[in-house]
Amino acid sequence: MGETGLIEAVRQNDLEQVKSCIQRGDDVNQVDNHGESALIVASCLGNEKVVRELLGVEGIQVNQRSPEGSTALLGAADKGHHGLVRILLEHPDIDPNVRDKQGKCVCVLLQGHHGLVRILLEHPDIDPNVRDKQGKPVCVCECVSRCRVIMNWSEYYCNIQT
């Protein structure tokens, strides 16, 4: 654990140095002093080209968690990097149902961004039955009702009282 050349290059948004680190075999899943991978750091900083480069590396752990439970997808959504949310959702291994330690899911973090909510809800792996600790359907249902993305999502995914 510690700052690697790759993570430093990611922090500096230095795409050429990131490529160089990858070519020399740096571990793309290595974490920094905060327990965050290069992909999480790049996603939180909004480094779209760097994220694309990292996603192209075989063995990248797209759902790797930080000690706080964040992932690249949660970090991008939380920081408002909506282009990165789209890019990450296209990766075949991404978990669209991921939640952090506070229970926040991607859908809740995207409230008010109807286009992205639609993309998230259309993801083939989205779980419309995600529930909170009390058994309430929080993530998908709460987001759909708050965003007023009605287009039959509420009927299709769950019963929402509006």
N, C-alpha and C positions, 0 to 999 in steps of 0.2 A: 504494500500500500504506500502511496506517495505520489508526488508529481512526476510524471513521465514526460519524455519529449513529446509524445503524442498529445497528451492532455494540455501541455503548454502551448503547442501549436494550435489546438482547438480553441483555447482561451484567447489566443491572438488572432483567430479567424484566418490563419495562414494555410490556405488550401494546399499550396505546393509543399510546405513542410509536413502537413498531414499525410499527403501522398507518399512523401519520402519515408516517413515513419512506418507507414503500412508496408511499403516495399521492403524495408529492412527487417520486417517481421515483428514490430511492436505488437503487443497484446492489446487488441482493441477493446477488450472487456476488463482490462486493468482499471482499478478505481484510484481516485486521488485521495488526498488527506481527509476529505469530507465523505468519502465512500461513494462518490459519483463517478460513473464511467464517462468516457469521452463522448458517447452518444447522448447521455443525459446532459452533460455540460453544453454541448453544441446545440441541443434542442432548447435548453433554457435561455441560451444567448441568442437564439434566432439565426444561427449560422446555417442557412439552407444548403449551400453547396457542400459544406463540410458534412452535414447530415447525410446528404445523398452519397457522398464518397464512403462514409462509414457503413451505410446500409448495403453497399456493394461488396463488403468484405465477408467472405464465407466464415461462418461461425459467430457473427455478431449476435449478441444476446439483446434483442430489441425490447424485451420485457424485464431486463435487469433492474433491480430496485436499489435505491439509495437507502441509508439507514432510516430515513424518514418515511420510506415506503413509496417514494416517487419513482416514476419511470420517465423515459424520454417523452412518451405520449402525454402523460400527466403534466410534465414540466412545460412542454410546448403549449398545451391548452391553458395552463395556469398563467403563463407569461403573455398570452395573447398572440402567439406566433401561429396564426391560423393556417398559413401556407404549409408550415411544418406538420401541423396536425393532419392535413390532407396527405402529405407525402408519407408520413408514418402509417396512416391507415391503409395505404396501398401495399405495405409490406405483408407478405403472406403469413408471417409468424406473429404479427402484432396481436395483443390481447385488448380488444376494445372495451372489455368489462372491468379492467383494472381499477382498483381503488387504493388511495393512500391510507396511511394509518388513522387518519381522521374520518375515513369513510367516504371522502369525496371521490366521485367518479368523473370521467371525462365529460359525460353528458352534462353534468351539473356545472362544470367549469366553462362549458360552451354556451351557457344560457344567453339568449339574445342574438346568437349567430345562427340563424335559421338554416342557411345553406350547409354549414358544417354539421349541424344537428341532423339534418336529413342524410348526409353522407354517413355519419356515425350509425344512424338507425338502419340504414340500408346495408351496413357491413354484414357479411354472411355469418360472422361469429358473435354478433351482438346477442346478449341474453335479455329478452324482454321481461324476465321474471326476477331480475336482481332485486334483492330486498335489503332493508336496513336491519339493525339488530332487533327491532320490534316487529319485524316481519312485513313492514310496509314497502310497497314497490317504489323506492325513492328515485333511483337514478333515471331510468328511461321515462317513467311516468311523470316525475316531478319536472323534468326538463321539457317534456312535450307539453304539459299543461302550462307551464310558465312562459314558454316561448310562443304559445298559441299556434304551434305547428299542427294544425288540426287535420288536414288532408287525410283523414281516416287513420292516422297513426294511433290515436287513442283507441279506436275500435279494434284495430289490427293487433296492437301490442298488449293492451290491457284496458280494463274498464276504468275510466277516469270520471269522477264526478266534477263537473264544472259549474 
